[in-house]
């Protein structure tokens, strides 16, 4: 495992990419409402990137056909934008990658469409909270899988399950770099964290069981039991004293 340590110049460029990714999220979130198609979210994101002279990280990545991943309700990740209309009560996970000056920002949020059920709201809020439980351990000298274990424990204590087949990752000049960052407890503590590491931490949490299946489109991953799923991701920098979120959407 070769974990890339970013220098000050690279970190400055990653802050730019991260901030643009966060701004793109705000632009997409502003048009989410019942009746809007997921393709309209895609168009909003592409328009934002074009205006800001940035590139979509996901478009063409391993053949992926869009700039956004838009996953609705039981869809976990990699939902492709389409003419599918969002409905009142849906939850929609939007994963955005923006490339600027050769570096990537990567960030996901799950949004409410209109009025959602208490069950859906609690799932989304738990997923977000699990991220922050994990990054309590994001500081130099701690072990990487302490983050994983904290996410896992928080999610399962709430009665939910974490997806195991897809994990967080390093990010920088490449969208996916070492290390892989599971959202479940590992048998070892993993490598030590060091200042200059940039990581995409991304809990994917199912309301039901952890099992998944891949749809016939070859991209969309859904819960095997049809339960709701939520996704929360930030790109973070390990600093000398802790961490910095590079994709501050809120």
Buried (B, 14 or more C-beta within 10 A) or exposed (E): EEBBEBEEEBBEBBBBBBBBBBBBBEBBBEEBEEEBBBBBBBBBBBEBBEEBEBBBBBBEEEEBEBBBBBBBBBBBBBBBBBEBBBEEBBBBBBBBBBBBEEBBBBBBBBBBBEEBEEEBEBBBBBBBBBBBBBBEBBBBEBBBBBBBBBBBBBBBEBEBBBBBEBBBBBBBBBBBBBBBBBBBBBEEEBBEBEBBBBBBBBBBBBBBEBEBEEEEEEBBBBBBBEBBBBBBBBBBBBBEEBBBBBBBBE
